[in-house]
Amino acid sequence: MPRNPPTRRQLPPGPPPTVPPALDDIDIDLLRILQSDGRRSIAALARDLGLAESTCAGRVRSLTTRGIVRGYIADVDPAAVGYAIEAMIAVSLSGQSRAHYETLRDDLAQVPGVIAIYNTSGTSDFVVHIAAAGADALRDFLLDHVSNRPGVLRTETSLLFEATRGIGLLPR
């Protein structure tokens, strides 16, 4: 009697692939202008693109509600507000505990001076971009907020001497 070949276990389908939202040439031009000058008025945007102000306002609103434009922020010079040094801190966790990961990420995001937290692959799990008043404040941040945390295995701190902003996602 012939044996039936083993049946393959059917897995549930995964999430659908992420499809970037459709953007036309006007959307791209709006994004180019906004990434270099997020404070540009609707009137100025409309004039630059040859659109009616109401059309331009609707386009900007659509880009925002679709999550393409995530917000507008002021780019504050850390040194001008008392943060003399900036550093990147690589943080390695001792395991892959989701609770340790999420708690560390969420807690660090609330600490003054933290500019950004990047979840990374490789030898580090996070890279934390921080500005501090000086070396003592940087050391205190490490001791008070990072190295004493459950699951933190190792940290490595690199001081930033200079930062140069790129042109952004969309070339001008």
C-alpha positions as CSV (number, residue, x, y, z in Angstrom):
1,M,0.0,0.0,0.0
2,P,1.6,3.3,-1.0
3,R,2.3,5.8,1.7
4,N,0.8,9.3,1.4
5,P,3.4,12.0,1.3
6,P,3.5,14.0,4.5
7,T,1.3,17.0,4.3
8,R,2.8,20.4,4.8
9,R,1.5,22.3,7.8
10,Q,-0.4,25.3,6.6
11,L,0.7,28.5,8.3
12,P,-1.6,31.5,8.6
13,P,-0.8,34.2,6.1
14,G,1.5,37.0,7.4
15,P,0.7,40.6,7.2
16,P,0.2,42.1,3.8
17,P,3.3,43.7,2.3
18,T,3.6,47.4,3.0
19,V,2.9,49.4,0.0
20,P,4.1,53.0,0.1
21,P,1.3,55.5,-0.4
22,A,1.0,56.8,-3.9
23,L,2.6,60.2,-4.4
24,D,2.3,62.4,-7.5
25,D,4.8,65.0,-8.6
26,I,3.0,67.8,-6.7
27,D,3.2,65.7,-3.4
28,I,6.9,65.1,-4.0
29,D,7.5,68.9,-4.7
30,L,5.6,69.7,-1.5
31,L,7.7,67.3,0.5
32,R,10.9,68.7,-0.9
33,I,10.0,72.2,0.2
34,L,8.7,71.1,3.6
35,Q,11.7,69.0,4.5
36,S,14.0,72.1,4.0
37,D,11.5,74.6,5.5
38,G,8.7,73.1,7.6
39,R,7.5,76.6,8.6
40,R,6.7,77.6,5.0
41,S,3.2,79.1,4.9
42,I,0.4,77.5,2.8
43,A,0.3,80.7,0.8
44,A,4.0,80.5,0.0
45,L,3.8,76.8,-0.8
46,A,0.8,77.4,-3.1
47,R,2.6,80.3,-4.9
48,D,5.8,78.2,-5.4
49,L,3.8,75.3,-6.8
50,G,1.2,77.3,-8.8
51,L,-1.7,75.9,-6.8
52,A,-4.7,77.4,-5.2
53,E,-4.2,77.9,-1.5
54,S,-7.2,75.6,-0.7
55,T,-5.8,72.8,-2.9
56,C,-2.3,73.2,-1.3
57,A,-3.8,73.1,2.2
58,G,-5.7,70.0,1.3
59,R,-2.6,68.3,0.0
60,V,-0.5,69.2,3.1
61,R,-3.4,67.9,5.3
62,S,-3.5,64.7,3.3
63,L,0.2,64.1,3.6
64,T,-0.1,64.6,7.3
65,T,-3.2,62.4,7.9
66,R,-1.6,59.6,5.7
67,G,1.4,59.7,8.0
68,I,3.8,60.8,5.3
69,V,4.6,64.0,7.1
70,R,5.0,63.0,10.7
71,G,5.3,66.5,12.2
72,Y,7.2,69.7,12.3
73,I,9.9,70.3,14.9
74,A,12.4,73.1,15.7
75,D,16.0,72.0,15.2
76,V,17.4,73.4,18.5
77,D,21.2,73.8,18.8
78,P,22.1,71.8,22.0
79,A,25.1,74.0,22.8
80,A,22.9,77.1,22.7
81,V,20.7,75.8,25.5
82,G,23.4,74.5,27.8
83,Y,24.2,71.0,26.4
84,A,27.9,71.3,25.7
85,I,28.5,67.7,24.5
86,E,26.7,65.2,22.4
87,A,27.3,61.4,22.4
88,M,26.1,58.2,20.9
89,I,25.7,55.4,23.4
90,A,25.6,51.9,22.1
91,V,23.6,49.6,24.4
92,S,23.8,45.8,24.4
93,L,21.1,43.8,26.2
94,S,21.8,40.5,27.8
95,G,18.9,38.8,26.1
96,Q,16.0,39.5,23.9
97,S,13.4,40.1,26.5
98,R,10.7,42.2,25.0
99,A,9.8,43.7,28.4
100,H,13.4,44.9,29.0
101,Y,13.6,46.3,25.4
102,E,10.3,48.2,25.5
103,T,10.8,49.5,29.1
104,L,14.3,50.8,28.4
105,R,13.3,52.4,25.1
106,D,10.2,54.0,26.6
107,D,11.9,55.2,29.8
108,L,14.9,56.7,27.9
109,A,12.6,58.5,25.5
110,Q,11.3,60.5,28.5
111,V,14.8,61.6,29.9
112,P,15.7,65.3,29.1
113,G,18.7,65.4,26.7
114,V,17.8,62.3,24.8
115,I,17.6,63.3,21.2
116,A,16.8,59.9,19.6
117,I,16.9,56.2,20.3
118,Y,17.7,53.8,17.5
119,N,16.9,50.1,17.6
120,T,19.8,48.5,15.7
121,S,21.1,45.2,14.5
122,G,24.6,43.9,15.1
123,T,26.4,43.9,18.4
124,S,24.3,46.7,19.9
125,D,20.6,46.6,20.5
126,F,20.2,50.4,20.8
127,V,22.1,53.5,20.0
128,V,21.1,56.5,22.1
129,H,21.9,60.0,20.9
130,I,22.1,62.3,23.9
131,A,23.2,65.8,24.6
132,A,24.6,66.6,28.1
133,A,25.8,69.7,29.9
134,G,29.3,68.1,30.3
135,A,31.2,64.9,31.1
136,D,29.8,64.7,34.6
137,A,26.2,64.9,33.3
138,L,27.0,62.3,30.7
139,R,28.4,59.9,33.3
140,D,25.4,60.5,35.5
141,F,23.0,59.8,32.6
142,L,24.8,56.5,32.0
143,L,24.8,55.5,35.7
144,D,21.3,56.7,36.5
145,H,19.4,55.7,33.4
146,V,21.3,53.0,31.4
147,S,23.9,50.8,33.0
148,N,21.9,50.0,36.1
149,R,18.9,48.8,34.1
150,P,17.8,45.1,34.1
151,G,19.0,43.4,31.0
152,V,21.8,45.9,30.1
153,L,24.9,43.9,29.4
154,R,27.3,46.6,28.0
155,T,27.5,50.2,26.9
156,E,30.0,52.0,24.7
157,T,30.0,55.8,24.5
158,S,31.3,57.8,21.5
159,L,31.5,61.6,21.8
160,L,30.3,63.5,18.8
161,F,32.8,66.2,17.6
162,E,30.8,67.4,14.6
163,A,27.5,66.7,12.9
164,T,26.6,67.5,9.3
165,R,23.0,67.4,8.2
166,G,22.3,65.6,5.0
167,I,20.0,67.0,2.3
168,G,17.1,64.9,3.5
169,L,15.1,62.1,1.9
170,L,14.2,63.9,-1.3
171,P,16.9,65.7,-3.2
172,R,16.1,69.3,-4.1
